[in-house]
Amino acid sequence: MNEVNMTERNPLIVIPSQVDENGIPKKQLLDIQGKPMIVQSWNRAVEAGCGNVIVDCVDDEIAEVVGEAGAYTYRTDPDLHLKTHNYRTESGADRVAAMVNKFDRFYCHDIIINLHDDLPAIDPKYIRALLYPLADYEVAIATLVCPLSVEDENNDSVVKASVEWEENRNVSWIAASKIGRIKNLSRNVKELGDGPYYYHIPIYAYQRPQLDHFVSLEPTDSELNERIEGKRALENGMRMDVALIDQKPLDVDWEEDVEQARKLLDKSL
């Protein structure tokens, strides 16, 4: 399977910066191997070599720090921060779409990657892997999965995926990689039908027109009940393909994750 032809496509990576999540105030400013976490996350996005990277900030201090490192930043007014459809938290896709449609009104960028701000040690190849499913223009959204442990199979905090794999579609430089079509997403494997099941990594890449279409749709009941934004796409007939990667990237949610991120970067840098 060929990768997206980068001479024909123009991806944009958007990093929406959050604040005060999970009891770690401004975790984006935590030192990870000599740099704030938000800067390390931005560095990994740049290293992926997919295209331009923009950091969308709601906090002035975070914007200043990442901007001084060289990032292009966009300032979202927290008072205007979209919280549509009675979400428990804001819809990530709605925020990204709103920013992109102001920043890039003339559709210069035709693929939009929504990358979390708490992935300082993500391997850039995983970000680039999102482009492979989108080589097929019939695919609206691309995402990632990795193998699911027995422990996580019955963990309701973990979103699981069932996938229909396709022959001869893979990311050639990721071991045991495959590309397929998401059949369903759920926190409960009983909702997924026959296995095997996979650990869903909620990083999404959109064909640009499909992002606009996605945010125009009303959230479904199961999306809101399970807090899985991707279910809106699946239940409205949007095709979501997935690349299988070899391991879950570390997202820094808790204090113990900070030291693990430092160790990972100490080995890789």
Beta strands, then each sheet from edge to edge (+ up, - down):
strand 1: 11-16
strand 2: 31-32
strand 3: 35-36
strand 4: 52-57
strand 5: 72-75
strand 6: 111-114
strand 7: 141-147
strand 8: 160-165
strand 9: 179-186
strand 10: 198-207
strand 11: 240-244
sheet 1: 5+ 4+ 1+ 6+ 10- 7+ 11+ 9- 8+
sheet 2: 2+ 3-
end
